[in-house]
Structures are given as C-alpha cells and as structure tokens.
Amino acid sequence: MPQIVAIHTTAGLALLAQAQGEGAQITLGNMAVGDGGGAAIVPNPAMTDLAGEVFRAAINRVYQPDPVGQPTKYAAELVIPAATGAFVMREVGLFTDDGTLFVVGNLPETYKPVPADGAFSDTVVRVEFLVANAGAINLTVDPAAVTATTSWVINYVDGQVSTRFATDPQAIAGVSTDTIMSPHAVKLVVDQVVNGVVDGAPEALNTLSEIAAAIANDENYSATVANLLKPTRARRAYLGGR
C-alpha cells in the first residue's frame, strides 16, 4: 500500500511562488474525493485532476490547527453528507477558486456508506498542508456552505457555552442578561430565597407543612385567634362589667 501523503501540485507550487513574490493570496474553493480509477494512487505533482473523482463540494472550512506553534500549517475540511456515498475513497484533491488542483493526496481505502448501509452521520475528510508564508492562504469561506462538524461543536461551541455560565455572585445578584445559570447556581438562588422566607425559624417550624400542623390546619386561624381573644360574659363580670 502506498504511503499516505498530501503534496502540492506543480500548479499549486507555482501559485505559492506567485503569492510569496507578489503578495497575492490563494483562495481555495472546492475539495473532491475520488476512487483512484479503481486502484490506489501515488500522488503526482503533475496531476491536474483526480484519477477518478466521485464527489466534489465547497470546502467546509480552511483553518490553522496551530497558528502559534505552526503558523504556516493549514487544514482544509470537506463534509460529505450522510445521504451521499456508496463509493470508495482513495484520493483527495484541494482546488482553488478557479479550479486549479492545488493539493493532491491519497487516502486509506475507505468505503463511504449511505443510509441503506446504516450510515447516520456526515463524513469529514481533512487535508493538512504547508505554505511558506502564513498570509498566502485566504481563509474566507462562504458561511452558507459551512457545516458544523461534531469535533468542532465539542471543541468550540461547548467551550464557548461553558464560559457563559453565571458565577455564583452573578446568579445571586440576578443582574446579568447575557449568561445562563448552572444547576448549582439555580439551587443556590432558590436556597437563598427559601432561607429569606424562613428567616431563622426553629427547625420544627421551618416548612409550610409544619406551620400548618402547628395551627391545626386551620385556614381561618386569624379569625379563630380573634374570637378567642374576645371577652366573654364571665370575664366581663370578673372585670367588674355587667
């Protein structure tokens, strides 16, 4: 089996030289996968197309995996929908916006399943490549064509959401309008409100049921107490009344 590699084509190297010499940028447009014409391929710089293209689509995204440690290393990503497939992938190509094959690589022989085969998720094909100048690649991608992959959601969206949880002081103050409350913060606020209602009541009288039991579940307790406090005839007589 040939070594799995991705290389710049001769046309791609010419574009890189032009970008470095003239300061122009290379805009990447589409990615494609192929079946190699029925056999494994060895990437050749002279290639201008894939040996047996089976699927092509707009690049999902182009990004720098490690912009600080490796600023000249880029990755391009292709998303193949779950409903598309029933073919074998042996090669991949990265094309500029004018259709020039910029990078070509081979893939481990992989069958792309379809729903009839039990497939239920998209397939992501990723190609990494190097450039001499970090500014040579235009990272602009049509937002309408971008699909959020599972790994992107886990690594980015989840990280962003986790930073939007209110702190305990924010939850108690209740003044933040752009954060969400964790279960811990919700319990903290509820406990504080309950404690404010209880306000140091003794253990035997710090719930509504205990208070109800203490007044014999009398819904008219205030009236009952008022009636008990009214002076009776015997009391008036004792007090000197008639």
Protein Blocks (a to p, Z undefined) as FASTA:
>chain_A
ZZddddddfklmmmmmmmmmnopacddfbdcddehnopacdddfkbcbdfbdcbdcddfb
dcdfblmlmmmbccddddddfkbgjiacfbdcdddfkopafbdcdddddddddfknopab
dcddddddddfblklpccbdcfklpccdfklmmmmmmmmmmmmpccfklmmnopafkbcc
dfklmmmmmmmmmmmmnnopafklmcfklmmmmnoopaklmmmmmmmmpccfklmmmnop
ZZ
